[in-house]
Amino acid sequence: MVLLAEFCTRLACGLSCMMLAVRPRSITSSYFRTLALVVLGLTVLAALQRSEGGQTSRMFLVGAAVLAFLASMVSASERTARAERPIALLLVAATAAALVGSRYESDVSWGLAPVLQLAATFASALLLGSVTSAMLLGHSYLVAPAMSIEPLNRAIALWAVSLVLRMLTAAASVAVVGHSTAGPAASGVLLGSPEWLAVRWGVGLVAPAGVAWMVWQTARLRSTQSATGLLYAGAFLVFFGEAIGMALTGPGGIPA
């Protein structure tokens, strides 16, 4: 249940960041509202999963849920649309605080590299949020086929950048574990699971990179339906890879 709450919080944080990165007025008006509603569901689920502990993190999640609801409401009217970005900024702060709060409330240490832990967590959040927002954006072209391809290209570029950041943090994790003298206890189960680590890299990082390249090439041809289908595959691979990475990390371990 803790892993589910962590996964939902990371995804909510990533989607909140994408709400700031996209340009709502250059795409269909329902896109921003869709992101807000997804974040609302994720934060509520994460808060419920943390009902038995992590009160600080739960408080921020409840606040994020309220902000997500407000974001969905203001985006429904042109007169209140100016409040979208301020609310999205507060939503990013609340979800990020929930991620950090969940670690400070833990009974275990942060492991060998606190900075690496934090960087990997937010890189994971950006990766999850960027691929999900790109997939949802692809659906907008089903109802508005004449819409500019620029927003989709922008979303794909954000996914590619976040994927590179996640690769860097994952590679740094392997380097830290390899040079660790503190023993397996400090590195979680990473050293003891080389097969799963290979699966995590192959399925969660290398394969999505190949899919991202195919999506980019497909979007250049303005084949938005094909690009959306590929984004479904990319999202599945990223979700699976991040879930394995979280399981390999364990409480207090070096992030995989």
Number of C-alpha atoms within 10 A of each C-alpha: 10 14 15 15 22 21 22 23 27 28 28 33 31 27 29 32 23 24 27 18 15 19 15 19 10 11 20 16 16 14 22 26 23 17 23 28 19 17 29 23 16 23 30 21 18 27 26 15 19 22 10 9 14 19 16 16 26 25 17 22 30 21 19 32 27 15 22 26 18 19 29 22 16 18 22 14 11 9 9 12 16 12 13 21 16 11 20 25 15 16 30 22 16 22 29 25 18 30 24 15 18 20 18 15 13 13 9 11 13 19 19 19 18 13 11 18 22 17 18 23 21 22 24 29 28 28 28 26 27 30 31 26 28 25 23 17 24 25 17 19 20 13 10 11 13 8 15 13 18 13 18 28 16 15 21 24 17 21 24 20 15 22 25 15 19 25 21 14 22 24 14 17 23 18 11 17 23 11 8 13 11 11 10 14 12 20 29 22 19 25 17 12 12 12 10 15 21 11 17 24 20 15 21 27 21 18 16 26 20 11 19 23 14 16 24 18 13 17 21 15 12 15 14 22 16 15 27 24 14 21 26 18 17 25 23 16 21 26 21 15 24 23 18 19 22 21 17 24 19 16 22 21 25 29 30 30
